Amino acid sequence: MKMNQKLCVFWIGLLALAGTLVPAEAASYKRHELANDQLQITTEEYKVQLSFRSSGAVEIEYQRDGEKQLPSFALADLKQKVPGQLSVTDDFLEFKTRQLTVKIQKSPFQLSYYRDGEFILAEEKGFFAHETLRGFRFALQDDEKLLGTGERVVGMDRRGQRLPLYNKASYGYSTEAQQMYFGLPAVMSSKKYLLLFDNSASGFVDLGKTEKDVLQFEAVAGRTSYIVMAAATYPALIEQYVTVTGKQPLPPRWAFGNFASRFGYHTEAETRAIVDKFAAEDFPLDAVVLDLYWFGPDIQGHMGNLAWDKKAFPNPKGMISDFKAKGVNTVLITEPFVLSTSSRWDEAVNAKALAKDLAGKPKTFDFYFGNTGLVDVFSKEGSAWFEGIYNELADYGVAGWWGDLGEPEVHPADAIHSIGTADEIHNAYGHRWAELVYQNRLKQQPAQRPMIMMRSGFAGSQRFGMIPWTGDVSRSWDGLKPQVELSLQMGLLGMAYTHSDLGGFAGGEVFDKEMYIRWLQYGVFQPVYRPHAQEQIAPEPVLHDKETRDILRDYVKLRYRLFPYNYSLAYQNSTTGMPLMRPLFFENEADTSLIANKDSYLWGDAFLVTPVTAAGVKSVAVQLPQGVWLDYWTEKAYQGGQTIQQPTDLTTLPVLVRAGSFVPMVSAVQSLKDYSSRQLELHYYHDQSVTTAKGQLYEDDGVSPNSLTSGQYELLTFNAKANSAKAKSSLTLELNRTGLGYAGMPKQREVTLVVHQLAKPAEVAVDGKTLKWVGSEAELTAGTAWFDQTKQQVRLKLNWDQAKVTVVL
């Protein structure tokens, strides 16, 4: 029996009422057993195991005799299980937690899912396996919108697409790309469920393309398992996802600074010169990135050397040490390919570190860079050999690791890895490589957070501290246009540090000054600030004309001034999975039309950012969420719930601030090595429509991998409460703190509190003590206040120790 589309819609509606859906050619239940928090069901055709991985997430594993199963790469902890309650009737089993219910129809066998008693999802055919094709089919509802699947340029709502599940390079992409560097076998639905196919093999996800009411995951091999997650809100749904697949560790503090990067710096002298140039031009700098010339004089023939070319870099340890003294960290590119012409080829072969061919010998194949083999990161031998190289390089003082080409970019189907063929494990290669580097660095440097930048991975790669980027994007306006979409989609599925090569990477023969400035302005409100490009046009702002330098210097310094705010977003991500870049549909989840917006996004809760992606633009259309929004540059107020035209010129990126926001800031420093919040600027954006508001500032030493788990941090909390009674209008702000603290924590802070858009109050009091008004900002000292008539701002200074402070205006 084959259901047509109309019949499928009918059955979904019936299921919502009666809890039944008859799939085609399904097996029938025989028996079940509940043991060790797992429900094991035997049917006529296969066995099914259900395990709650959290109160809102359940893993479903199908197993048929004789089918090879690979391990889970997505799950963070296989032992993590939550007890479920089982009830049994003649026709159904129900296995549930307080949040999620799985209803199991015995005959024909079929699973359906309910969140808080409300139907969200059902298998259609459910599990299928035919020769070299296996996967799952689910029924879609008519009004359902689908997000996810990783890096694609196909629009935010991806329903109606059939997309490859095969990580693949997409050189020079722009406004359309169905297959890219980092696919994810997971879908987020507007029905508030998230569906993850825990299979690393080559395949497809069909989101209603072939059959409009069917969602299908398929793969050529691999694990026959999926995970359903459900929650009442999108942020809570993301939190369920990272609870199951792992939370992103905090990056080192310096990773939030400015990077000097290009393809590439050829010599030590050139690298030293660019670092000096940033200082001479008064541009903050925290990292310099060395592309493949550090181990070879040209592009081809040297990949796999992974040892310093001493002709070009005669004193790498001294260079890195000198940079470190200036607060500049060194990041090295590494690749998993070992050319047969490289100096390490024999070493890799003898170590049995490479993937094999069908005869059991090291697999070789031709690649752009030369004839090559591929490190088998899944084998003990390959892992140990690769770890040895990272240990050698770390001895030079290298602080960050860039893994490139890790799709892998070329991966012959007949390459055999220790746990399977290339097609079986292709999509988990970058994931396993990141795990190798992450665990090795923690083992060798247990007091230092790893910094790992890679362009490919799998579901759950965030738990290894992976920082992805969007690959070799076209250096053009069309390359800039899809960057918000790419980062938002990745952030929904845990990869919250996804960022772009600022300015674009591929092509471009003539410097497009306006496009370049616009891209680097947008980068201030991206997770990582890293201009990078092919070298025919300099990607570094310090090498361009004076106007470009002057505009971008202010933006780079704004990035540094915002560090306390940005680092607090990192804290939120590491504890809840909340992305740093957030889609507008988070603001009104009932309005599914907001899902389509890929032009604007929220940077945390405070900022609404709309990058300029076309030349000559004088204003941009901005769809405002509810509330009051202030132009960051002019403080002009806009009422939310409408689309406005926000003015812009070459010096102003369109940025709005939500009324009721707290934004902590500091003065810019040359590098984050010198960061301190001892002198803190705390901005509160007031509006009479906001009666209560809150904010926070997370602080730790910026280095320790265990800051969160050990409680070695400080969390500053801010609250606002407005009393709008006509007789006695007032605004009360409270500053408080929690946490055990950390080494180097300020015992006292000098806080400059700036309250925006507030008429001059009759008085300002701190903990009941009235402050003295002064006549100018230059006169401000602790215990005084000043009113800026032009900007309608109240500024006051206070010394804040670790006790709660109450400010009344």
Beta strands, then each sheet from edge to edge (+ up, - down):
strand 1: 29-35
strand 2: 38-43
strand 3: 47-54
strand 4: 57-63
strand 5: 85-88
strand 6: 92-96
strand 7: 100-105
strand 8: 110-115
strand 9: 118-130
strand 10: 133-139
strand 11: 146-150
strand 12: 162-165
strand 13: 183-189
strand 14: 193-197
strand 15: 203-207
strand 16: 214-219
strand 17: 225-230
strand 18: 259-261
strand 19: 287-290
strand 20: 329-334
strand 21: 337-339
strand 22: 365-367
strand 23: 370-374
strand 24: 400-403
strand 25: 416-417
strand 26: 420-421
strand 27: 452-454
strand 28: 466-467
strand 29: 581-582
strand 30: 601-603
strand 31: 607-609
strand 32: 619-623
strand 33: 628-631
strand 34: 637-639
strand 35: 643-647
strand 36: 655-658
strand 37: 662-665
strand 38: 679-685
strand 39: 692-699
strand 40: 714-723
strand 41: 730-738
strand 42: 749-756
strand 43: 765-766
strand 44: 769-770
strand 45: 772-773
strand 46: 784-788
strand 47: 793-800
strand 48: 805-808
sheet 1: 1+ 2- 3+ 4- 17+ 14- 13+ 11-
sheet 2: 5+ 6- 7+ 8- 9+ 10- 16+ 15- 12+
sheet 3: 18+ 19+ 20+ 24+ 27+ 28+
sheet 4: 21+ 23- 22+
sheet 5: 25+ 26-
sheet 6: 29+ 30- 31+ 36- 33+ 34-
sheet 7: 32+ 35-
sheet 8: 37+ 38- 42- 47+ 46- 45-
sheet 9: 39+ 40- 41+ 48- 43+ 44-
end
